Amino acid sequence: MISTLLFTQLANAAQPSFSLKPMPELQDEASNHFPGDPAEHKAVYILNKADPAYQLSILNSIQAMIKKYDDNVEIAVVVIGPGLHILAKEPKRPIESSTYERIASFAQDYNVRWIACGNTMNSLHWNDSNMRPFAEYAEVGAAALMELQEEGFKLLVW
Protein backbone atom coordinates (compact mmCIF):
# COMPACT_ATOMS: atom_id res chain seq x y z
CA MET A 1 0.00 0.00 0.00
CA ILE A 2 2.77 2.43 0.92
CA SER A 3 4.73 1.59 -2.22
CA THR A 4 1.65 2.29 -4.39
CA LEU A 5 1.10 5.63 -2.68
CA LEU A 6 4.79 6.52 -3.00
CA PHE A 7 4.81 5.54 -6.69
CA THR A 8 1.73 7.70 -7.35
CA GLN A 9 3.31 10.69 -5.59
CA LEU A 10 6.57 10.28 -7.49
CA ALA A 11 4.75 9.86 -10.81
CA ASN A 12 2.70 13.01 -10.19
CA ALA A 13 5.76 14.98 -9.07
CA ALA A 14 7.67 13.97 -12.20
CA GLN A 15 5.01 15.39 -14.51
CA PRO A 16 5.77 19.01 -15.31
CA SER A 17 2.94 21.47 -15.08
CA PHE A 18 2.04 22.72 -18.52
CA SER A 19 0.25 25.79 -19.73
CA LEU A 20 0.10 27.47 -23.10
CA LYS A 21 1.56 30.93 -23.40
CA PRO A 22 -0.33 33.48 -25.46
CA MET A 23 1.27 34.41 -28.74
CA PRO A 24 2.65 37.96 -28.29
CA GLU A 25 1.73 38.99 -31.83
CA LEU A 26 -1.93 38.29 -31.12
CA GLN A 27 -2.20 40.29 -27.93
CA ASP A 28 -4.59 43.14 -28.38
CA GLU A 29 -2.58 46.23 -29.13
CA ALA A 30 -4.01 49.69 -29.46
CA SER A 31 -5.35 50.32 -32.93
CA ASN A 32 -6.16 53.52 -34.73
CA HIS A 33 -8.97 51.74 -36.59
CA PHE A 34 -12.35 53.46 -36.50
CA PRO A 35 -15.64 52.01 -37.74
CA GLY A 36 -15.87 52.56 -41.46
CA ASP A 37 -12.10 52.64 -41.97
CA PRO A 38 -10.59 50.05 -44.32
CA ALA A 39 -9.82 46.82 -42.47
CA GLU A 40 -6.26 46.37 -41.20
CA HIS A 41 -6.53 42.59 -41.61
CA LYS A 42 -7.37 40.73 -44.82
CA ALA A 43 -7.89 36.98 -45.14
CA VAL A 44 -8.83 34.78 -48.08
CA TYR A 45 -9.94 31.19 -47.68
CA ILE A 46 -10.12 28.55 -50.37
CA LEU A 47 -13.12 26.25 -50.06
CA ASN A 48 -12.84 23.38 -52.52
CA LYS A 49 -14.57 20.39 -50.93
CA ALA A 50 -18.15 19.25 -50.48
CA ASP A 51 -17.35 17.56 -47.14
CA PRO A 52 -19.64 18.98 -44.39
CA ALA A 53 -16.98 18.74 -41.63
CA TYR A 54 -14.47 20.59 -43.82
CA GLN A 55 -17.01 23.32 -44.62
CA LEU A 56 -17.97 23.62 -40.95
CA SER A 57 -14.34 24.11 -39.90
CA ILE A 58 -13.90 26.94 -42.40
CA LEU A 59 -17.14 28.59 -41.28
CA ASN A 60 -16.07 28.28 -37.64
CA SER A 61 -12.72 29.89 -38.50
CA ILE A 62 -14.47 32.76 -40.27
CA GLN A 63 -16.69 33.25 -37.23
CA ALA A 64 -13.66 33.28 -34.92
CA MET A 65 -11.93 35.88 -37.11
CA ILE A 66 -15.02 38.09 -37.06
CA LYS A 67 -15.30 37.68 -33.29
CA LYS A 68 -11.64 38.60 -32.78
CA TYR A 69 -11.40 41.51 -35.24
CA ASP A 70 -15.03 42.67 -35.59
CA ASP A 71 -15.15 45.13 -38.51
CA ASN A 72 -11.35 45.32 -38.69
CA VAL A 73 -11.03 42.24 -40.91
CA GLU A 74 -11.96 41.79 -44.54
CA ILE A 75 -12.69 38.19 -45.49
CA ALA A 76 -13.07 36.59 -48.91
CA VAL A 77 -13.75 32.94 -49.70
CA VAL A 78 -12.87 31.58 -53.13
CA VAL A 79 -15.06 28.56 -53.84
CA ILE A 80 -13.73 26.03 -56.33
CA GLY A 81 -14.67 22.54 -57.51
CA PRO A 82 -17.05 20.42 -55.42
CA GLY A 83 -17.40 23.20 -52.85
CA LEU A 84 -19.21 25.40 -55.39
CA HIS A 85 -22.58 23.88 -54.55
CA ILE A 86 -22.72 25.97 -51.35
CA LEU A 87 -23.19 29.04 -53.57
CA ALA A 88 -25.88 27.52 -55.78
CA LYS A 89 -29.54 28.45 -55.48
CA GLU A 90 -30.32 24.77 -56.04
CA PRO A 91 -27.25 22.74 -55.02
CA LYS A 92 -26.75 19.41 -56.78
CA ARG A 93 -24.88 18.03 -53.76
CA PRO A 94 -26.25 17.81 -50.23
CA ILE A 95 -25.53 20.93 -48.17
CA GLU A 96 -26.36 21.09 -44.48
CA SER A 97 -29.05 23.69 -43.90
CA SER A 98 -27.06 25.37 -41.11
CA THR A 99 -24.07 25.71 -43.46
CA TYR A 100 -26.25 27.17 -46.20
CA GLU A 101 -27.78 29.69 -43.76
CA ARG A 102 -24.46 30.69 -42.15
CA ILE A 103 -22.92 31.46 -45.53
CA ALA A 104 -25.77 33.85 -46.34
CA SER A 105 -25.50 35.42 -42.89
CA PHE A 106 -21.75 35.97 -43.22
CA ALA A 107 -22.31 37.63 -46.60
CA GLN A 108 -25.18 39.85 -45.50
CA ASP A 109 -24.23 40.66 -41.91
CA TYR A 110 -20.41 40.73 -42.09
CA ASN A 111 -19.64 41.50 -45.74
CA VAL A 112 -17.77 38.24 -46.26
CA ARG A 113 -17.18 37.91 -50.01
CA TRP A 114 -18.06 34.56 -51.61
CA ILE A 115 -16.29 34.22 -54.96
CA ALA A 116 -17.27 31.37 -57.27
CA CYS A 117 -14.82 29.85 -59.75
CA GLY A 118 -16.12 30.55 -63.26
CA ASN A 119 -14.39 27.47 -64.66
CA THR A 120 -16.24 25.27 -62.18
CA MET A 121 -19.50 27.07 -62.98
CA ASN A 122 -18.91 26.40 -66.69
CA SER A 123 -18.19 22.73 -66.11
CA LEU A 124 -21.53 22.44 -64.29
CA HIS A 125 -23.27 24.50 -67.03
CA TRP A 126 -24.20 27.14 -64.45
CA ASN A 127 -24.36 30.89 -64.90
CA ASP A 128 -25.19 33.77 -62.57
CA SER A 129 -28.89 32.81 -62.54
CA ASN A 130 -27.93 29.55 -60.78
CA MET A 131 -25.99 31.31 -58.04
CA ARG A 132 -27.10 32.89 -54.79
CA PRO A 133 -27.54 36.68 -55.05
CA PHE A 134 -24.54 37.60 -52.89
CA ALA A 135 -22.09 35.39 -54.85
CA GLU A 136 -19.43 37.00 -57.00
CA TYR A 137 -17.48 35.10 -59.61
CA ALA A 138 -14.03 35.10 -61.13
CA GLU A 139 -13.32 33.52 -64.49
CA VAL A 140 -10.52 31.47 -62.87
CA GLY A 141 -10.78 30.81 -59.14
CA ALA A 142 -7.04 30.24 -58.80
CA ALA A 143 -6.40 33.63 -60.39
CA ALA A 144 -8.76 35.22 -57.85
CA LEU A 145 -6.72 33.64 -55.04
CA MET A 146 -3.50 34.97 -56.50
CA GLU A 147 -4.82 38.49 -57.14
CA LEU A 148 -6.35 38.78 -53.67
CA GLN A 149 -2.97 37.82 -52.20
CA GLU A 150 -1.33 40.48 -54.36
CA GLU A 151 -3.80 42.94 -52.78
CA GLY A 152 -2.62 42.01 -49.30
CA PHE A 153 -5.00 39.17 -48.40
CA LYS A 154 -3.39 36.33 -46.45
CA LEU A 155 -4.24 32.86 -47.74
CA LEU A 156 -5.74 30.54 -45.12
CA VAL A 157 -5.87 26.92 -46.26
CA TRP A 158 -7.47 23.80 -44.88
N, C-alpha and C positions, 0 to 999 in steps of 0.2 A: 504494500500500500504506500509506504513512504517512498519507495523507488519510483512508483508511478507518478506521485505528486511532484517529486523532485524533477523527473524527466519532463513533465508538463511545464513546470516553472522555467526550466532551462530552455526548452523549445520556444516558449513565449518570449523569453528574454533575448534569444538569438535573432528573433525576427525584428528587423528595423521598422520603425514607424515610417510611414510613407504618406506624403501628401503632394498633390500637384501644385506647382507654382504658377501663378498667372503669367501669361506672356506679356512682357513689358510693352511691346508694340501695340497691344490691344487695350491697354489701360486708357480709360477715358481721359483724353487731354482736352484742354479748352479749345474750342473751335470758333472761328469767326463766321460760321455758317448761319444764315438767317433763313426763315421760311421763304420759299420762292427763289432763293439763290440756286445756281447750278449745283448739282450734287458733287461732293468731294470724292465720293467712291463710286466706281463703275464696275459692274460684274456682268459677264455673259456666260450663260450655261449652254451646253449642248444637250439636247434631249433627243435620243435616237433609238429608243427601245419602247416596245409596247408593254413591257413587264410592269404590273401594278406596283410592286415593291420598289422598283427602280424609280418610277414616276413619283411615288410618295416621298422617297428620300430627297429628291430634288425639290419638291414642293415644300417639304419641311425645312430645307436649307434656305430657300427663298424667304420663308416666313421668319426664320431666325435672323436673316440679314435685315429684313424690314424692322423687326423688333429692336435689333441693336442700333441701326443707323437711322430709323424713322424716314424722314424725307431727305436725308443726306446720302442716299444711295440710289443709283440708277441701275436698273436690272433689265437685261434682255435675255430671252431664251430663244435659241435657234433650234427649230424642230425639224429633224431630218428622218428619212426612212420610216420604219414602222411606228415611230412616235408620232408621226403627223396626224394620226387619227384623233388625237386629243384636240386638234384645232378644227375638226370637221363638224359641220352642222349635223350630219348623219354619219357617224363613224362606222366603218366597216369592220372594225375590231372592237371587242368589248372594252369599255372604259368604265371604271368605277364612278358612280354618280358623284361621290364626294370629290374625286379628282376633277371631274368635269366642271363642277361648281366652283372649286377653289381657283381654277385657272381663270375663269371669268371674273371672279372677285379680285384676284391679283391684278388683272388688266384694268378693271374699272375703278377699284378703290386705291390702288397703289401705283398705277401707271407702269406696271411691268409690261414690257414689249414682248409679244409672241410672234416670232418671225418664222414663217413656213418656207421650206425649201421648194422652190419652183420646179426643180428637176423631179423631186418626189411627187409633187402635185401632177406634173405631166405624165409620169409613169402610171398614176392612178386615174388619169383622164379627168382630173379635177381642175376647176378654175375658181375664181374668187366667189362665185355664187355657191360653191360647196363649202366655203370656209366660214367660220364664226366671224361676226362683224368686227371684232377688235383685232383679228389676225392681220399681220402685214405679211408680205412675201418678198423673197429675194430670188432672183433667177437661179443662183447657185448658193445653197446654204453654206457650203464651206467658204465661199468668198465672203459671205456676210460675217462669218466668224472672224476671218482674217481682217476685214475692214474695221469691224468693231474694236478689235485689239489695236489696230493702228490708231484708232480714236481714243485710246486710253482705257478701254474695258479690259479687265483681267479675266482670263478664261478659267472657269471652274468646271472640272470634268469628273464625271462618275464613271 
